[in-house]
Amino acid sequence: SWVTEAKMQVAQDAEGAICDMPAGPSELMVLADDSANPEYVAADLLSQAEHGTDSQVILVSTCPTLIAGTLEVLAKQLATLPRQTIATEALAKSLLIQVTDMQDALDIANTYAPEHLILQVRNARKLADAVENAASVFIGPWTPESVGDYASGTNHVLPTYGFARSLSGLGTESFMKAISFQELSWAGLNELAPTVMELARMEQLEAHSHAVRIRLNKESSC
């Protein structure tokens, strides 16, 4: 919340930097099947829950045994955390979802569009190919979200609140400025003129229409 407020204030200053995206609370979704290790899953969920009381973590699994095992070890791991109180409050707003197959799990993930998506499933790379909406994806049992925070080299300024459906994480292009250039021939202007003048008329912007019409009239009189 502090980062978001700072970004918005700086973005309002003409001399400041543009705001890349509103950064909301941390989010983590884990898709897991019966091949997943419940201790790893629990640890990953807690790694985001400890960020803040407004964080949300979600486990989506096809395996009831995995869900039960995760709940059991999660309680044990939670008891050892210095930020236990914060994580507990975040967990109160979090979810465990059992689904019939991984396609259902994937549908939920693509609808939710999580900031972080961990795939602890068989053929995780294949499943990753079907991910359409997620800010950052962590593939397989040896890729905890923590490495994305600190060391794996991926960007970690990521969209939350479902904005991963339409926004990407911060990248090199976010620091670049583009300029568009255009040049029409008279024939090209003549082709576009009816559309431009009609839209200008609908918006009651007569000078826009005139700037096109005067050129067509000038050319036809030459």
Buried (B, 14 or more C-beta within 10 A) or exposed (E): EEEBEEBEEEEEEEEEEEBBBBBBBBBBBBBBBEEBBBBBBBBBBBBBBBBBBEBBBBBBBBBEEBBEBBEEBBEEBBEEBEBBEBBBBBBEEBEBBBBEEBEBBBBBBBEBBBBBBBBBBEEBEEBBEEBEBBBBBBBEBEBBBBEBBEEBEEBBBBBBBBBBBEBBBBEEEBEEEEEEEEEEEEEEBBEEBEEBBEEBEEEEEEEBBEEBBEBBEEEEEE
